[in-house]
Amino acid sequence: MLKSHHHLTYEERCQIFILKERGDSQTDIAKALSVHQSTISRELQRNKGKRGYRHKQAQEKCEARRSVTSNNKKMTPQMIAIIEEKLKLQWSPEQIAGWLKNEGGECVSHETIYQHIWTDKKRGGALYKELRHHGKKYNKRSGKTAGRGCIPNRIDIEHRPSIVEEKKRPGDWELDTIIGADKSGVIVSMVDRASKLTRLKKLDNKSAKEVSQALIEKLKGQEIIVHTLTADNGKEFADHEHVSNELGADFFFAKPYHSWERGLNEHTNGLVRQYFPKKYKFSNLSEEDIERVEQLLNNRPRKILGFETPFKVYQRLTDSAKELQEP
């Protein structure tokens, strides 16, 4: 019986190179070496370089990978498989490490996970592309477009109840809009300050009427608690009084050029951009695409939540709030 996890020798890699150059298929190469086809497929995928598969380079990559793994006994094939699975869900190394610790089993540090990613990149791998900024330094938004319009009857954030700053109760939401390339659509984002739960809604345009309807649709319901809403000064939130009346919540506006007063929403927009970059046209997005990203964000462990997920924390907070309201 052929083994799917056969460790190839340097001589076998030389043979693979020769047969591949001759034009043999992966199936034929596997038969010639008496190994499983998946062994050949994995070898060609993991150890190829920019110029294709070469036996010397393949051997060097394999030895380098074994060296890194041998230095950390916790990085077993099973652990690597789990880490790479979570990376492909766009979990950060810190989130993976925190989640592993919470699970109570074998765990590794986020530094070890980063080392695995950079080693993979040196071998020509693409794990680094799953990181939010592809490993580049993050530049915060400057907030230069804040205060874009005059909002009638706006209530300044300085009048917002102090309890909102504590981030302990569910129902205090930050609001913003994310614009597609060439103004091809807009996503309205809503984030609960306490649990980091995210709600997303795609619109064709960011008119005040469209935005207000989206907010009411996504936040009105028995399972959602809404105490306050906080937005920037964009004209798309000009219909705030209607939203406030429909949701039974107070609506506040951050001060112009003070984007940090809605820091959570700014951060969340960055997470959404991980899936829909600035060059992406939102006209290509379906409701299913938006819902998928919403689910991914709400089921991703967050460091600020002790590596619990926003969905789990929101459920716990809302259940506690409802118990307190019961007679």
C-alpha atoms as a printed R data frame, in Angstrom:
    type eleno elety resid chain resno       x      y       z
1   ATOM     1    CA   MET     A     1   0.000  0.000   0.000
2   ATOM     2    CA   LEU     A     2   1.372  3.401  -0.969
3   ATOM     3    CA   LYS     A     3   1.953  5.978   1.780
4   ATOM     4    CA   SER     A     4   0.575  9.489   1.180
5   ATOM     5    CA   HIS     A     5   3.135 11.028   3.611
6   ATOM     6    CA   HIS     A     6   6.344  9.554   2.208
7   ATOM     7    CA   HIS     A     7   9.498 11.609   2.992
8   ATOM     8    CA   LEU     A     8  11.357 12.115  -0.275
9   ATOM     9    CA   THR     A     9  15.141 11.815  -0.536
10  ATOM    10    CA   TYR     A    10  17.441 14.056  -2.547
11  ATOM    11    CA   GLU     A    11  17.834 11.299  -5.152
12  ATOM    12    CA   GLU     A    12  14.064 11.038  -5.510
13  ATOM    13    CA   ARG     A    13  13.828 14.793  -5.985
14  ATOM    14    CA   CYS     A    14  16.414 14.550  -8.759
15  ATOM    15    CA   GLN     A    15  14.269 11.880 -10.397
16  ATOM    16    CA   ILE     A    16  11.137 14.023 -10.050
17  ATOM    17    CA   PHE     A    17  12.938 16.935 -11.725
18  ATOM    18    CA   ILE     A    18  14.088 14.794 -14.663
19  ATOM    19    CA   LEU     A    19  10.680 13.163 -15.210
20  ATOM    20    CA   LYS     A    20   8.878 16.506 -14.942
21  ATOM    21    CA   GLU     A    21  11.234 18.101 -17.464
22  ATOM    22    CA   ARG     A    22  10.517 15.176 -19.772
23  ATOM    23    CA   GLY     A    23   6.831 15.982 -19.578
24  ATOM    24    CA   ASP     A    24   5.603 13.088 -17.421
25  ATOM    25    CA   SER     A    25   2.362 13.617 -15.512
26  ATOM    26    CA   GLN     A    26   2.183 13.600 -11.720
27  ATOM    27    CA   THR     A    27   0.497 10.195 -11.882
28  ATOM    28    CA   ASP     A    28   3.332  8.760 -13.992
29  ATOM    29    CA   ILE     A    29   5.981 10.257 -11.703
30  ATOM    30    CA   ALA     A    30   4.254  8.778  -8.650
31  ATOM    31    CA   LYS     A    31   4.198  5.330 -10.279
32  ATOM    32    CA   ALA     A    32   7.878  5.587 -11.185
33  ATOM    33    CA   LEU     A    33   8.811  6.415  -7.563
34  ATOM    34    CA   SER     A    34   6.260  3.975  -6.064
35  ATOM    35    CA   VAL     A    35   4.677  6.720  -3.950
36  ATOM    36    CA   HIS     A    36   1.169  8.127  -3.654
37  ATOM    37    CA   GLN     A    37   0.202 10.817  -6.184
38  ATOM    38    CA   SER     A    38  -0.531 13.253  -3.323
39  ATOM    39    CA   THR     A    39   3.139 13.021  -2.322
40  ATOM    40    CA   ILE     A    40   4.195 14.299  -5.743
41  ATOM    41    CA   SER     A    41   1.487 16.957  -5.818
42  ATOM    42    CA   ARG     A    42   2.487 18.242  -2.370
43  ATOM    43    CA   GLU     A    43   6.188 18.198  -3.268
44  ATOM    44    CA   LEU     A    44   5.679 20.234  -6.444
45  ATOM    45    CA   GLN     A    45   3.454 22.733  -4.664
46  ATOM    46    CA   ARG     A    46   5.477 23.293  -1.491
47  ATOM    47    CA   ASN     A    47   9.017 23.185  -2.860
48  ATOM    48    CA   LYS     A    48   8.821 24.971  -6.179
49  ATOM    49    CA   GLY     A    49  10.408 28.368  -6.766
50  ATOM    50    CA   LYS     A    50   9.880 31.265  -9.140
51  ATOM    51    CA   ARG     A    51  11.534 29.277 -11.937
52  ATOM    52    CA   GLY     A    52   9.458 26.191 -11.260
53  ATOM    53    CA   TYR     A    53  10.545 22.945  -9.619
54  ATOM    54    CA   ARG     A    54  14.297 22.350  -9.250
55  ATOM    55    CA   HIS     A    55  15.696 19.473  -7.209
56  ATOM    56    CA   LYS     A    56  18.466 21.404  -5.399
57  ATOM    57    CA   GLN     A    57  16.157 24.227  -4.386
58  ATOM    58    CA   ALA     A    58  13.484 21.724  -3.337
59  ATOM    59    CA   GLN     A    59  15.937 19.951  -1.047
60  ATOM    60    CA   GLU     A    60  17.068 23.259   0.514
61  ATOM    61    CA   LYS     A    61  13.475 24.300   1.206
62  ATOM    62    CA   CYS     A    62  12.661 20.977   2.794
63  ATOM    63    CA   GLU     A    63  15.716 21.093   5.048
64  ATOM    64    CA   ALA     A    64  14.965 24.680   6.096
65  ATOM    65    CA   ARG     A    65  11.385 23.759   6.956
66  ATOM    66    CA   ARG     A    66  12.498 20.755   9.009
67  ATOM    67    CA   SER     A    67  15.021 22.945  10.832
68  ATOM    68    CA   VAL     A    68  12.333 25.419  11.922
69  ATOM    69    CA   THR     A    69   9.921 22.673  12.931
70  ATOM    70    CA   SER     A    70  12.577 20.757  14.878
71  ATOM    71    CA   ASN     A    71  13.364 23.881  16.931
72  ATOM    72    CA   ASN     A    72   9.792 23.945  18.206
73  ATOM    73    CA   LYS     A    73   8.465 20.521  19.128
74  ATOM    74    CA   LYS     A    74   4.944 21.929  19.418
75  ATOM    75    CA   MET     A    75   4.843 22.653  15.672
76  ATOM    76    CA   THR     A    76   3.689 19.193  14.729
77  ATOM    77    CA   PRO     A    77   2.076 18.513  11.346
78  ATOM    78    CA   GLN     A    78  -1.293 18.506  13.110
79  ATOM    79    CA   MET     A    79  -0.608 21.871  14.782
80  ATOM    80    CA   ILE     A    80   0.607 23.382  11.501
81  ATOM    81    CA   ALA     A    81  -2.555 22.181   9.767
82  ATOM    82    CA   ILE     A    82  -4.724 23.873  12.427
83  ATOM    83    CA   ILE     A    83  -2.730 27.111  12.230
84  ATOM    84    CA   GLU     A    84  -2.888 27.266   8.440
85  ATOM    85    CA   GLU     A    85  -6.621 26.508   8.493
86  ATOM    86    CA   LYS     A    86  -7.242 29.467  10.825
87  ATOM    87    CA   LEU     A    87  -4.939 31.749   8.832
88  ATOM    88    CA   LYS     A    88  -7.042 31.047   5.755
89  ATOM    89    CA   LEU     A    89 -10.045 32.309   7.758
90  ATOM    90    CA   GLN     A    90  -8.037 35.543   8.170
91  ATOM    91    CA   TRP     A    91  -7.414 34.991  11.881
92  ATOM    92    CA   SER     A    92  -4.312 36.851  13.069
93  ATOM    93    CA   PRO     A    93  -1.440 34.946  14.757
94  ATOM    94    CA   GLU     A    94  -2.433 36.527  18.087
95  ATOM    95    CA   GLN     A    95  -6.020 35.384  17.642
96  ATOM    96    CA   ILE     A    96  -4.890 31.842  16.792
97  ATOM    97    CA   ALA     A    97  -2.528 31.673  19.777
98  ATOM    98    CA   GLY     A    98  -5.201 33.036  22.114
99  ATOM    99    CA   TRP     A    99  -7.823 30.643  20.791
100 ATOM   100    CA   LEU     A   100  -5.492 27.657  21.191
101 ATOM   101    CA   LYS     A   101  -4.821 28.667  24.802
102 ATOM   102    CA   ASN     A   102  -8.556 28.994  25.514
103 ATOM   103    CA   GLU     A   103  -9.162 25.548  24.025
104 ATOM   104    CA   GLY     A   104  -6.952 24.081  26.746
105 ATOM   105    CA   GLY     A   105  -4.862 21.845  24.505
106 ATOM   106    CA   GLU     A   106  -1.361 22.230  23.087
107 ATOM   107    CA   CYS     A   107  -0.641 25.850  22.214
108 ATOM   108    CA   VAL     A   108   2.073 27.933  20.588
109 ATOM   109    CA   SER     A   109   2.977 31.622  20.789
110 ATOM   110    CA   HIS     A   110   1.987 34.135  18.142
111 ATOM   111    CA   GLU     A   111   5.712 34.759  17.533
112 ATOM   112    CA   THR     A   112   6.103 31.109  16.528
113 ATOM   113    CA   ILE     A   113   3.158 31.429  14.142
114 ATOM   114    CA   TYR     A   114   4.670 34.551  12.579
115 ATOM   115    CA   GLN     A   115   7.977 32.673  12.180
116 ATOM   116    CA   HIS     A   116   6.116 29.902  10.386
117 ATOM   117    CA   ILE     A   117   4.487 32.468   8.059
118 ATOM   118    CA   TRP     A   118   7.763 34.212   7.168
119 ATOM   119    CA   THR     A   119   9.527 30.877   6.633
120 ATOM   120    CA   ASP     A   120   6.691 29.879   4.325
121 ATOM   121    CA   LYS     A   121   7.066 33.182   2.451
122 ATOM   122    CA   LYS     A   122  10.799 32.615   1.939
123 ATOM   123    CA   ARG     A   123   9.933 29.251   0.410
124 ATOM   124    CA   GLY     A   124   7.594 30.981  -2.028
125 ATOM   125    CA   GLY     A   125   4.442 30.303  -0.007
126 ATOM   126    CA   ALA     A   126   1.445 32.629   0.260
127 ATOM   127    CA   LEU     A   127   0.418 32.363   3.931
128 ATOM   128    CA   TYR     A   128   1.516 35.972   4.519
129 ATOM   129    CA   LYS     A   129  -1.205 37.125   2.141
130 ATOM   130    CA   GLU     A   130  -3.803 35.958   4.678
131 ATOM   131    CA   LEU     A   131  -2.531 38.575   7.163
132 ATOM   132    CA   ARG     A   132  -4.642 41.715   7.323
133 ATOM   133    CA   HIS     A   133  -1.881 44.025   6.036
134 ATOM   134    CA   HIS     A   134   0.181 41.333   4.285
135 ATOM   135    CA   GLY     A   135   2.868 42.032   6.871
136 ATOM   136    CA   LYS     A   136   3.111 45.735   6.041
137 ATOM   137    CA   LYS     A   137   3.041 48.512   8.619
138 ATOM   138    CA   TYR     A   138  -0.466 49.749   9.395
139 ATOM   139    CA   ASN     A   139  -1.163 53.430   8.762
140 ATOM   140    CA   LYS     A   140  -4.106 54.815  10.682
141 ATOM   141    CA   ARG     A   141  -6.684 56.943   8.923
142 ATOM   142    CA   SER     A   142  -6.224 60.639   9.608
143 ATOM   143    CA   GLY     A   143  -9.871 61.560   9.694
144 ATOM   144    CA   LYS     A   144  -9.390 64.413   7.233
145 ATOM   145    CA   THR     A   145 -12.823 63.850   5.711
146 ATOM   146    CA   ALA     A   146 -14.656 64.155   9.020
147 ATOM   147    CA   GLY     A   147 -17.241 66.864   9.377
148 ATOM   148    CA   ARG     A   148 -18.220 66.781   5.704
149 ATOM   149    CA   GLY     A   149 -21.715 68.134   6.114
150 ATOM   150    CA   CYS     A   150 -23.965 70.105   8.412
151 ATOM   151    CA   ILE     A   151 -26.357 67.727  10.157
152 ATOM   152    CA   PRO     A   152 -29.647 69.309  11.299
153 ATOM   153    CA   ASN     A   153 -30.441 68.838  15.013
154 ATOM   154    CA   ARG     A   154 -27.277 66.853  15.593
155 ATOM   155    CA   ILE     A   155 -26.427 65.961  19.204
156 ATOM   156    CA   ASP     A   156 -22.722 66.104  19.970
157 ATOM   157    CA   ILE     A   157 -20.908 63.124  21.454
158 ATOM   158    CA   GLU     A   158 -20.111 65.121  24.595
159 ATOM   159    CA   HIS     A   159 -23.756 64.643  25.599
160 ATOM   160    CA   ARG     A   160 -23.551 60.856  25.290
161 ATOM   161    CA   PRO     A   161 -24.044 58.982  28.615
162 ATOM   162    CA   SER     A   162 -20.803 58.101  30.383
163 ATOM   163    CA   ILE     A   163 -21.848 54.440  30.609
164 ATOM   164    CA   VAL     A   164 -21.167 54.122  26.864
165 ATOM   165    CA   GLU     A   165 -17.451 54.684  27.516
166 ATOM   166    CA   GLU     A   166 -17.353 51.696  29.867
167 ATOM   167    CA   LYS     A   167 -18.089 49.259  27.006
168 ATOM   168    CA   LYS     A   168 -19.790 46.855  29.397
169 ATOM   169    CA   ARG     A   169 -23.393 46.816  28.185
170 ATOM   170    CA   PRO     A   170 -24.616 45.670  24.764
171 ATOM   171    CA   GLY     A   171 -26.479 48.104  22.548
172 ATOM   172    CA   ASP     A   172 -24.099 51.026  22.047
173 ATOM   173    CA   TRP     A   173 -23.381 51.016  18.310
174 ATOM   174    CA   GLU     A   174 -20.826 52.864  16.168
175 ATOM   175    CA   LEU     A   175 -21.796 53.544  12.543
176 ATOM   176    CA   ASP     A   176 -19.937 54.256   9.319
177 ATOM   177    CA   THR     A   177 -19.984 53.685   5.567
178 ATOM   178    CA   ILE     A   178 -17.411 51.991   3.329
179 ATOM   179    CA   ILE     A   179 -17.312 53.095  -0.320
180 ATOM   180    CA   GLY     A   180 -16.563 50.766  -3.246
181 ATOM   181    CA   ALA     A   181 -14.121 51.585  -6.053
182 ATOM   182    CA   ASP     A   182 -15.440 54.208  -8.492
183 ATOM   183    CA   LYS     A   183 -18.358 54.792  -6.089
184 ATOM   184    CA   SER     A   184 -19.759 51.442  -7.204
185 ATOM   185    CA   GLY     A   185 -21.761 50.947  -4.042
186 ATOM   186    CA   VAL     A   186 -21.546 51.320  -0.295
187 ATOM   187    CA   ILE     A   187 -21.482 49.096   2.766
188 ATOM   188    CA   VAL     A   188 -23.030 50.408   5.965
189 ATOM   189    CA   SER     A   189 -21.146 49.042   8.977
190 ATOM   190    CA   MET     A   190 -22.537 48.836  12.519
191 ATOM   191    CA   VAL     A   191 -20.413 47.670  15.482
192 ATOM   192    CA   ASP     A   192 -21.440 47.051  19.085
193 ATOM   193    CA   ARG     A   193 -18.902 48.693  21.404
194 ATOM   194    CA   ALA     A   194 -19.023 46.053  24.132
195 ATOM   195    CA   SER     A   195 -19.011 42.804  22.155
196 ATOM   196    CA   LYS     A   196 -17.516 44.027  18.821
197 ATOM   197    CA   LEU     A   197 -20.442 42.314  17.029
198 ATOM   198    CA   THR     A   198 -20.635 43.602  13.451
199 ATOM   199    CA   ARG     A   199 -23.609 44.136  11.174
200 ATOM   200    CA   LEU     A   200 -23.129 44.925   7.455
201 ATOM   201    CA   LYS     A   201 -25.532 46.030   4.739
202 ATOM   202    CA   LYS     A   202 -24.747 46.725   1.084
203 ATOM   203    CA   LEU     A   203 -26.465 49.645  -0.685
204 ATOM   204    CA   ASP     A   204 -26.330 51.048  -4.217
205 ATOM   205    CA   ASN     A   205 -25.706 54.559  -2.879
206 ATOM   206    CA   LYS     A   206 -25.217 56.350   0.432
207 ATOM   207    CA   SER     A   207 -28.213 58.655   0.395
208 ATOM   208    CA   ALA     A   208 -29.566 59.494   3.835
209 ATOM   209    CA   LYS     A   209 -32.790 57.647   3.082
210 ATOM   210    CA   GLU     A   210 -31.022 54.452   1.968
211 ATOM   211    CA   VAL     A   211 -28.649 54.505   4.934
212 ATOM   212    CA   SER     A   212 -31.409 55.107   7.490
213 ATOM   213    CA   GLN     A   213 -33.446 52.208   6.069
214 ATOM   214    CA   ALA     A   214 -30.388 49.932   6.263
215 ATOM   215    CA   LEU     A   215 -29.774 50.836   9.919
216 ATOM   216    CA   ILE     A   216 -33.391 50.180  10.859
217 ATOM   217    CA   GLU     A   217 -33.480 46.889   8.946
218 ATOM   218    CA   LYS     A   218 -30.290 45.519  10.537
219 ATOM   219    CA   LEU     A   219 -30.799 46.770  14.097
220 ATOM   220    CA   LYS     A   220 -34.541 46.505  14.659
221 ATOM   221    CA   GLY     A   221 -35.626 43.216  16.180
222 ATOM   222    CA   GLN     A   222 -36.142 41.314  19.413
223 ATOM   223    CA   GLU     A   223 -32.666 39.780  19.345
224 ATOM   224    CA   ILE     A   224 -30.883 43.154  18.989
225 ATOM   225    CA   ILE     A   225 -30.443 45.696  21.785
226 ATOM   226    CA   VAL     A   226 -29.957 49.367  20.818
227 ATOM   227    CA   HIS     A   227 -29.336 52.087  23.420
228 ATOM   228    CA   THR     A   228 -27.195 54.577  21.496
229 ATOM   229    CA   LEU     A   229 -25.883 55.168  17.976
230 ATOM   230    CA   THR     A   230 -22.723 57.160  17.212
231 ATOM   231    CA   ALA     A   231 -21.709 58.274  13.708
232 ATOM   232    CA   ASP     A   232 -19.418 60.735  11.974
233 ATOM   233    CA   ASN     A   233 -20.725 63.926  10.382
234 ATOM   234    CA   GLY     A   234 -21.332 62.567   6.894
235 ATOM   235    CA   LYS     A   235 -24.538 63.684   5.213
236 ATOM   236    CA   GLU     A   236 -25.565 60.043   4.822
237 ATOM   237    CA   PHE     A   237 -26.583 60.185   8.511
238 ATOM   238    CA   ALA     A   238 -28.753 63.276   8.100
239 ATOM   239    CA   ASP     A   239 -31.910 61.196   8.653
240 ATOM   240    CA   HIS     A   240 -30.770 60.356  12.180
241 ATOM   241    CA   GLU     A   241 -33.987 61.504  13.863
242 ATOM   242    CA   HIS     A   242 -36.038 58.961  11.911
243 ATOM   243    CA   VAL     A   243 -33.590 56.198  12.838
244 ATOM   244    CA   SER     A   244 -33.637 57.269  16.475
245 ATOM   245    CA   ASN     A   245 -37.444 57.182  16.609
246 ATOM   246    CA   GLU     A   246 -37.706 53.788  14.897
247 ATOM   247    CA   LEU     A   247 -35.104 52.120  17.100
248 ATOM   248    CA   GLY     A   248 -35.974 53.944  20.314
249 ATOM   249    CA   ALA     A   249 -32.335 54.961  20.724
250 ATOM   250    CA   ASP     A   250 -30.336 58.168  21.173
251 ATOM   251    CA   PHE     A   251 -28.224 59.276  18.198
252 ATOM   252    CA   PHE     A   252 -24.921 61.106  18.691
253 ATOM   253    CA   PHE     A   253 -22.254 62.549  16.388
254 ATOM   254    CA   ALA     A   254 -18.490 62.560  16.897
255 ATOM   255    CA   LYS     A   255 -16.709 65.882  16.777
256 ATOM   256    CA   PRO     A   256 -15.323 66.870  13.347
257 ATOM   257    CA   TYR     A   257 -11.741 65.647  12.820
258 ATOM   258    CA   HIS     A   258 -12.001 63.385  15.891
259 ATOM   259    CA   SER     A   259 -12.115 59.983  14.166
260 ATOM   260    CA   TRP     A   260 -10.628 58.328  17.266
261 ATOM   261    CA   GLU     A   261 -13.976 58.891  19.014
262 ATOM   262    CA   ARG     A   262 -15.227 56.076  16.784
263 ATOM   263    CA   GLY     A   263 -12.027 54.058  16.862
264 ATOM   264    CA   LEU     A   264 -13.765 50.700  17.006
265 ATOM   265    CA   ASN     A   265 -15.697 51.406  13.819
266 ATOM   266    CA   GLU     A   266 -12.565 52.627  12.057
267 ATOM   267    CA   HIS     A   267 -10.813 49.399  13.037
268 ATOM   268    CA   THR     A   268 -13.749 47.254  11.928
269 ATOM   269    CA   ASN     A   269 -13.824 48.964   8.536
270 ATOM   270    CA   GLY     A   270 -10.208 47.911   8.157
271 ATOM   271    CA   LEU     A   271 -11.199 44.312   8.848
272 ATOM   272    CA   VAL     A   272 -13.911 44.522   6.183
273 ATOM   273    CA   ARG     A   273 -11.365 45.940   3.727
274 ATOM   274    CA   GLN     A   274  -9.373 42.757   4.207
275 ATOM   275    CA   TYR     A   275 -12.102 41.021   2.208
276 ATOM   276    CA   PHE     A   276 -13.134 43.939  -0.034
277 ATOM   277    CA   PRO     A   277 -10.010 46.063  -0.828
278 ATOM   278    CA   LYS     A   278 -10.274 49.694  -1.927
279 ATOM   279    CA   LYS     A   279  -9.886 48.725  -5.585
280 ATOM   280    CA   TYR     A   280 -12.852 46.335  -5.322
281 ATOM   281    CA   LYS     A   281 -16.132 47.321  -6.972
282 ATOM   282    CA   PHE     A   282 -19.061 46.691  -4.653
283 ATOM   283    CA   SER     A   283 -21.411 46.297  -7.607
284 ATOM   284    CA   ASN     A   284 -19.976 42.776  -7.880
285 ATOM   285    CA   LEU     A   285 -21.034 41.876  -4.337
286 ATOM   286    CA   SER     A   286 -24.081 39.792  -3.488
287 ATOM   287    CA   GLU     A   287 -26.015 39.656  -0.224
288 ATOM   288    CA   GLU     A   288 -24.429 36.246   0.362
289 ATOM   289    CA   ASP     A   289 -20.943 37.803   0.081
290 ATOM   290    CA   ILE     A   290 -21.798 40.406   2.726
291 ATOM   291    CA   GLU     A   291 -23.378 37.862   5.064
292 ATOM   292    CA   ARG     A   292 -20.343 35.567   4.737
293 ATOM   293    CA   VAL     A   293 -17.952 38.331   5.810
294 ATOM   294    CA   GLU     A   294 -20.281 39.354   8.638
295 ATOM   295    CA   GLN     A   295 -20.283 35.766   9.916
296 ATOM   296    CA   LEU     A   296 -16.505 35.450   9.579
297 ATOM   297    CA   LEU     A   297 -15.912 38.620  11.613
298 ATOM   298    CA   ASN     A   298 -18.428 37.697  14.314
299 ATOM   299    CA   ASN     A   299 -16.990 34.201  14.733
300 ATOM   300    CA   ARG     A   300 -13.345 35.284  14.780
301 ATOM   301    CA   PRO     A   301 -11.733 35.347  18.276
302 ATOM   302    CA   ARG     A   302 -10.607 38.821  19.359
303 ATOM   303    CA   LYS     A   303  -7.719 39.614  21.679
304 ATOM   304    CA   ILE     A   304  -9.649 42.460  23.306
305 ATOM   305    CA   LEU     A   305 -12.374 39.933  24.233
306 ATOM   306    CA   GLY     A   306  -9.960 37.473  25.815
307 ATOM   307    CA   PHE     A   307  -9.959 35.581  22.506
308 ATOM   308    CA   GLU     A   308 -13.666 34.901  22.644
309 ATOM   309    CA   THR     A   309 -15.769 35.640  19.562
310 ATOM   310    CA   PRO     A   310 -17.994 38.740  19.229
311 ATOM   311    CA   PHE     A   311 -21.026 36.514  18.656
312 ATOM   312    CA   LYS     A   312 -20.443 34.547  21.868
313 ATOM   313    CA   VAL     A   313 -19.818 37.694  23.943
314 ATOM   314    CA   TYR     A   314 -22.869 39.471  22.514
315 ATOM   315    CA   GLN     A   315 -25.078 36.486  23.319
316 ATOM   316    CA   ARG     A   316 -23.824 36.395  26.895
317 ATOM   317    CA   LEU     A   317 -24.265 40.150  27.413
318 ATOM   318    CA   THR     A   318 -27.741 40.263  25.903
319 ATOM   319    CA   ASP     A   319 -28.889 37.235  27.904
320 ATOM   320    CA   SER     A   320 -27.691 38.932  31.107
321 ATOM   321    CA   ALA     A   321 -29.382 42.217  30.133
322 ATOM   322    CA   LYS     A   322 -32.685 40.486  29.437
323 ATOM   323    CA   GLU     A   323 -32.550 38.642  32.782
324 ATOM   324    CA   LEU     A   324 -32.160 41.969  34.586
325 ATOM   325    CA   GLN     A   325 -35.209 43.345  32.784
326 ATOM   326    CA   GLU     A   326 -37.441 40.432  33.789
327 ATOM   327    CA   PRO     A   327 -39.800 41.145  36.750
